[in-house]
Amino acid sequence: MKPKILLLLTFTQSIREQYLNGLQQKFPDLEINVVDHHSKVEPFINEANVLVTFGPMMSENVLQKAQKLKWIQALGSGVDGITDRKSLDRSVLITNMYGIHGAPVSEAALMSMFALARNLPWVIRNQLQAKWDRRIPPSILEGKTVVIFGVGIISSALAPKCQALGMTVLGVSSTVRAISGFDHIYPKDQLVDAVQKADYFILLSPYSQDTHHIINDHVLGHMKPSAFLINLARGGVVDEAALIRCLEEHQIAGAALDVFQEEPLPPSHPFWGMENVLVTPHLGGFYDEYVHHALPIVIHNIHQFIKNDYQAMKNVVRLPQQ
């Protein structure tokens, strides 16, 4: 069987074309279609066997109409927005994009720390007002402690970079083990003990039922008033109502937030107007060469899918279940 492939990609036309052209060159005999929003899948989804997309781009209606769907290739590392859909059939194979986010997300974490340490949001506001103001001195990262919640490929790339800046690096993980770049790893049940030491608290944990709102009033309440929170994980990891209260009451110094419970972040959301918050639109794992790193994995998996060799596919999250 020649599978029919649908790309659901809410990117610029240029990026959509890179994915589409790259796949069409490798599979000229396959029917491959692309849409830029979940509301436009109707002409193709009923017959599609393969869906290539990101979890945040999905909607329940996509799966409700996907009568012949056999496989979803997530283009991100996270599969929330896909595997937690009520309409997802157990027989659908799920793969993701694992192992290509170490460099971009670790650099996004560094950018966030530097921006917060150097008062960049305040400086930019002053620039927009042509205002010369040197009253608030920036701080430095050297000598500070960073606590990373979630120890995997990304944090393993980030930790040694932080150490190279002269920082103490602490990790919080479900599995305690010695990892290069970390000065100490805390078990997950000692999260509060670890967070009390943080000057910068970076979230890199996957989102699941176990991590839903794990960063709550209790955890935030144990952070130092001078500490910063950086969320590059998923919005659901943080209790946003608790974080808003914490920021409004200046219980912590500020936050850099790249992910949110609702995306896009609504214009009326309090985060936009907070002077001690840096908002970025879920750019942590995204970079200019992402397509070039993702396409080879998608192409490999399509080859294996055509041969019905699911075991040979890369980054299998869930095999088909009967």
Secondary structure, DSSP 4 states (H G I P E B T S, - for coil): ----EEEE--S-HHHHHHHHHHHHHH-TTS-EEEESSGGG-HHHHTT-SEEEE-GGG--HHHHHT-TT--EEEESSS--TTTTT-TT--TT-EEE---SS-HHHHHHHHHHHHHHHHTTHHHHHHHHHTT-----S----STT-EEEEES-SHHHHHHHHHHHHTT-EEEEEESS----TT-SEEEEGGGHHHHHTT-SEEEE-PPPSTTTTT-B-HHHHTTS-TT-EEEE-S-GGGB-HHHHHHHHHTTSSSEEEE---SSSSPPTT-GGGG-TTEEE--S-TT--TTHHHHHHHHHHHHHHHHHTT-GGGSSSEEE----
